[in-house]
């Protein structure tokens, strides 16, 4: 019995590779997003800690310089948070685009896999038919041979 050979096997392997690359890229973008979220959370904790420090001394008199330094520091932290939030928005857009690319890659791969399954089924049916014809022919020869002997 002959083995089934899918003519588009190279294309199927290429599409599998493309799908894997899209998955890796999406995973890298998600990891970058999580690290950016962690950085934003750390900056927000730093900002809250600074506010708590300034608020702890309710009865204390703070100098203008201390207030100005704290204000500038809080402003810088707030600006960094805004910059990271903008980067997060861009990253979210990139993730959405990469998800779309991954879905398309999966569709292309799935269609080729279905084609391979259909062709393998067709090949198997043809092989089964040829084998059945051969068995019928062998049985018929035995029957004809028995008839000639009588």
Residue pairs with C-beta under 8 A, 6 or more apart in sequence:
1 127
1 131
2 127
4 119
4 120
4 123
4 124
6 12
6 116
6 119
6 120
8 112
8 115
8 116
9 116
11 112
12 109
12 112
12 113
12 116
15 105
15 108
15 109
15 112
16 109
18 105
18 108
19 102
19 105
19 106
19 109
22 98
22 101
22 102
22 105
23 102
25 98
26 95
26 98
26 99
26 102
29 91
29 94
29 95
29 98
30 95
32 91
33 88
33 91
33 92
33 95
36 84
36 87
36 88
36 91
37 88
39 84
40 81
40 84
40 85
40 88
43 77
43 80
43 81
43 84
44 81
46 77
47 74
47 77
47 78
47 81
50 70
50 73
50 74
50 77
51 74
54 62
54 67
54 70
